[in-house]
Amino acid sequence: MVFCRGCSKELHESAPSCPQCGAVQAVAIKCAEESGWMGIVSAIFAGLAFLGSVGVEGAHNKDAILGVVILGVGSLILGAISLQQHKPLKTLSIVAVTFAALGLLVLLGNTQFN
């Protein structure tokens, strides 16, 4: 129970106005539960970056290297934002950031820069 802002009578917390004096009350509206889309997209990008980094050998395939770098960096950014903002699916974001970093490290090890 809460108290009216106008007359201080006790009323239900979901009442939009006081039945005694008619004063409009501040009603707390519950926000819809946030979705974990950042963690999911980050995990998808990390998986693609990791799988792509395993298949890239040498410097002959610059488009594949660029694609893996874009996916890996995108996954790192989305995962870091998701973790910093305490979004749902925290564990998935941690796994995504880890796989993205591993994918970029594997790519760095497999690539020969000329």
Buried (B, 14 or more C-beta within 10 A) or exposed (E): EBEBEBEEEEBEEEBEBBEEEEEEBEEEEEEEEEEBEBBBBBBBBBBBBBEBBEEBEEEEBEEBBEBBBEBBBBBBBBBBBBBEEEBBBBEBBBBBBBBBBBBBEBBEEBBEEE
